[in-house]
Amino acid sequence: MLNFKPVSPLLLLLILTACGTKEGGFPSLERRSYEADAPISASTESAATPSMLSGEFAAKADALQARHRTAHGAYQGALAAVQVIASQAAGSSPGSELWVHAHLMLSRLDKTRADSVTAVRDFDGLIFEAGARDAGIAALLTEAQRPVMDDAAEQNAEIARLSRIIGE
């Protein structure tokens, strides 16, 4: 059983005077201006968000971007010829020599961009790995991945467009 000793009135008076202000009154219990605006919350960003990638992640991101640039260059180099062949095959009957040739060339065009698609996938894995360590690094990797994703999306759209031109 707990036994409490009575508090001396002098000690109680000292404690209560510590709550007072210099002017002799007690502080107001009204809301302050900063309390009414929004609650204070912890920052969701890491305290020291890096401004650029370094070390292992920078080397991996650079390698993925280089693979993409090579694949994208090959894709762009072959694109004009496939566009001409697709427009020639437009309206041709499925199974005809022109139709088959156009689909074959479209398939080869799609294959030239394989490293771009792989780079997007590998970036995703790298971002996942980095996110487990530091959200700031994952954000920087996402920014490094963005041009690769944009190019891959444009490639997808153009291949779909050419496929519609050739016909099924």
Protein Blocks (a to p, Z undefined) as FASTA:
>chain_A
ZZdddddfklmmmmmmmmpcfkopacdfbdcfklmmpccdddfbdfblcfbdehjllmmm
mmmmmmmmmmmmmmmmmmmmmmmmmmmmgopaehiaklmmmmmmmmmmmmmmmmmmmmmm
mmmmmmmmmmmmomklmmmmmmmmmmmmmmmmmmmmmmmmmmmmnoZZ
